[in-house]
């Protein structure tokens, strides 16, 4: 039985989450799912925020099964700006994902070359707040998490004109100074 960790999602986002899981479940067994980002740490804004979702499956999504799952997910009506979906096969550790998919108004895109630090940071946040996370994933050490946060800060500093990069930099600095994750909404307020 899948334990459901409380989230900051609204009813529409929770329904969308269930629909995404059903789309994947048509092809492989879904073992668990975890809401990350603002849906986990707070600051989720219905209709505006991204939905960050990690899913654990029992087998790889390959060939036609992969294509069908992506098409089904892309056809769903999103309750917010974007879906950021990462699928892991049981036994694989972040950043060793099976599928890294973004879905927004421009369609669905796989990103197999995303920076490793994002997945390590997500795992670090998840292991602090989601008891079931460690049923599937090894703990991320403080040293590895610290290195990932520094890497994300260095990435952000390369893109000073991007709002996401500025907010990530503020969040990274806050984590490095205080050892806690700050929602993007709070980083926005502090930037003003």
N, C-alpha and C positions, 0 to 999 in steps of 0.2 A: 504494500500500500504506500502511495506517495504522500509524504507529509507536506502540508501546505504551510509555508512560512507567510506570516502577514506581510502585506505590501502596502504601498501608497497608491496603488492603481485604483481607478474608478471602475464601475461595473462594465462599461463599454470596453475598457482596456483588458479587463479580466476575460471577457467573452472573446475578444480578439486573440488573446493568449491561448485560450482553449481551442480556437479554430486553427491556429498555427500548429499546435500540437497534434490536432486531428489530421491536418494535411501531411505532416511528417509520419504520423502513425499509420497512414495508408500504405506506407512503403517499408518501414522498419518499426520495431517495438520501441516506444518511448518509455524510458525508465524513470525519468524525473525532469523537472524544469525549474529554473531559478530566475527570478526577476532580479536584474542588476540595475546599476545607475540610479537615476532619481526615483524610480519605482521602489528601490530598496532603501536608499539613504534619506529620502524625503525630497521635497521640491517638485514632485511630479505634477505637471499642469495638464489636466484633461484637454485633449484636442490640440495641444501645442508641443508637448514633450515627446522625445523619442521613447520608444519602448525597447529596452535592452533586455535580451532574453538569452539564457544559456540552456541548452537542452542536452540531456544524456540519452544516447540510444544504444541498443544492443549490438548493432552491426553497421558497417559502413553504408553510406548512401552513394551508390555508384550508378553510372550510365543512365539508363532510362528511368530508374527509380529516383535518382537525383533530379533529373530534368522534370519529372512529374511533380515531385514535392515542391520544387522551386516555382513551377507554374501555378500550382494550387495556392501557395503562399502569396505570390504576386497578385493573384486575382482577388484576394480578400480585401475588404474595405478597412483601411487602417483608421484607428480612432485618434491618431496623432500624426506628427510630422514624419516620423520615420521608424521603421523596425530595424534594429541592429541585432541580428540573430547569429549565435555561435553554437554549432552542434559538435559535441564530442562523442566519440565511441567509448563505451565503458572501458576503463583501464588506461586511457590516454590522459595525459596531464596538460593543462594550459602551458604553453600556447599550441600544443599539438592537436589542432582542431580538425574535424572532418569537413565542416562547412562554415564559412564566414560570409554571411549574406546581409546586404543592406537593401531595404525596400523603401522607396519613397515615390514622389510624383513622377520621377523619371524612370521608374521601373525597378527591376531586381538586378543587383550586381553582386557577383562573387568577388571577394577580395582575398585571394590566397597569400598575398605578400604583405599583409598588414604588419605593423611594428609589434614585436613581441611584448613590449612593455604594457600595451593596453590589456592583454589577456592576463598578465601577471597581476596587474593592479586590480582588475575585476575579481580575480581569484582571492586576492588579499582582502578586499571588501567583503566578499561573500563568506569567507571562512570566519570572519568576525561576527556576522549577523545571521547566518543560515546554518543551523545545527546539522542538517542533512548534507551540506556541501561535502563534508569530510567522509561521508559514506562512499563518495565517488572519486574524490581528489585528495592527493597528498597535501598536507599543509605547505604553504609558501613560507619560507623562512623570512625573518625580519630583514636579514641582509639582502636577500633576493628582492624583496618588496621595496626596500630602500633604493636599491640600484635601479629598479623599474621606474620608480617615481622620479629619480634624477634624470633618467633617460627621457621620460615624458616631458619633463621641464625643459631639457635641452631641445627637444623637438618643438615645443611650444614657442620657445624664444626665437626660432627660425621664422616664425609666421606672426609677427606682431600685429599685422592688420586683420587677422582672422579673430572674430569674437570667440570661437571655440578655443583657440590656442591661448588667448588671454585668460579666459576663465579657467582652463586647465592649469595654466601656470599659477594662478592664484590658489587653486585647490592644492596643487603640488607643494607650493611653498607652505601653505597652512599645515598640510600633513607632515612635512619635514620638521616644522617648528613645534607642532602641538600633538602629533601622533593620532590625529583623528581626521575623518573624511568630512568635507564640507560640501553641502549641496551646491549645484551650479547657481541656483537662485541667490543664495547667500553670497557667493563669489561675485555675482553681478552687482549686488547692493554695495559690496565693499569696493568694487571697481569705480563706482560713481562718485 
